[in-house]
């Protein structure tokens, strides 16, 4: 599913309203099988994805956790992010795209550096409150307890970053320390933009 502003991270939930006929068909097909599909982000300036060059090929693979259909054929669902994937080729374009996918696995080159960046990221999240960003206390406490830097980066990017192309850059980053560095940089920029 190609969307203009949505990014699906592992460890996150994305609510969706399905109304276009092609995506209704895709959802029905998905629910009859493994209940999974991918979310890919449209490239800047694209209003409708006509070809594979119109969207990013690193996407989020999600599992349909809940789905409620309406009498008019539309559906509301919750998609749970499972993995980063690369769209490696397309088996079908119509009525909806079916792609061959390859998992984009995370790697950690320097665990000590990753731990330092994780601590810095938590500091930036704490600063967000000073910039007027209200966080539920349960979420703030949950972030502090997360020991897995990869999971922390995905949850923070999903929760805090507003710009879809900044989120996409984080999604595409396979090396955990680089993902954390990029996320910290983007968070500082968005907090500065918020103050302006």
Helices and strands as residue ranges (DSSP letters): E 2-3, E 13-18, H 21-31, E 36-41, G 52-54, E 58-69, E 75-92, E 98-103, H 111-130, H 137-145, H 149-160, H 164-172, H 176-195
